[in-house]
Structures are given as C-alpha cells and as structure tokens.
C-alpha cells in the first residue's frame, strides 16, 4: 500500500507529461476552426477615419474571393506581415479587407498611413472585439480566405510571409476562383 501511494503521483505526472509534450509538438498555426465551410458571421463595422470607405460588413465579402486580415496598430507581428500584404495588393491576386481589432481608430488610421495601406476596405472592431470573437480570433494577426459566396474556406494564424502566401494561401485562392 505504501508503494502505491508513492507510485500513483508519479504515474499521474508521467501521463500529464506525455499530453504536454504532444501538445508542444503541434503547430499552433494549424488550430482547426469550427467556422471552416460556414458563412462568415453577420457583422457591420464602422469605417476607419480618413479612408473614404464605408467600413466593412459581411455583405462586402460576397461576390468574389477575399482575404480578411485581423490586425492592430499595437500588433508587432502585424508589422512583420505588412510588406507581404502590400505585395499581395500590388499583385492584384485577391482583395484584402482589414479588421482593425481592439485598436484606437485614430492610431489604426495613422499606422496605415505610416506603413502603407493594403486593404480594399477596413472596419473597426473596438474592445471587446465582438466581430473578431465571432470569427474565433485568438490573437492578431489572423487571416481568413472567404469564397465568393461568403463562406470561410481557410484560416491562417500568424503573420503571412511570402512563403506562406506562395505555398499555402495563393493556391487556395486560385482553386476557389475556378
């Protein structure tokens, strides 16, 4: 009985360690989304100041394949992906719509002026970020490929690099256009 009292905690720790190491081996960018193959959540977001558009709504995501990018001026990783977004815009491969998440609208507008604006439309999703919550966003940047019917087809977590665009996202965009 004394031996069991010593071995049981060790066995529990060993089992927990196995689950911990399995979890560490998974790529966090591949977290499945329950929204894949479902309509985008219904939303209407106000425009970012000074852009001259009317904001962003779920209706804007119908009629063509789009890339929806969740970003914020406070997001360091968003700076990393920004040159790639500008290159995507320049290529004309897909319109990019932005959701300025949990940000001061004036700061979001200044950030785009300073770094360049890759977005066709931008909507403001202030704290608590209801639209991002409806999309299942866990952090910025996160991006979604939406088909011409307004259905989410792919979710990418993290900054979009040229390699991610070329090898992962662009092939999906092209296949959805066929």
Buried (B, 14 or more C-beta within 10 A) or exposed (E): EEEEEEEEEEEEEEEEEEEEEEEEEEEEEEEEBEBBEEBBBEBEBBBBEEBEBEBBBBEBBBEBBBBBBBBBBBBEBBBBBBBBBBBBBEEEBBBBBBBBBBBBBEEBBBBBEEBBBBBBBBBBBBEEBEBBEBBBBEBBBBBBBBBEEBBBBBBBBBBBBEEBBEEBBBEBBEEBEE
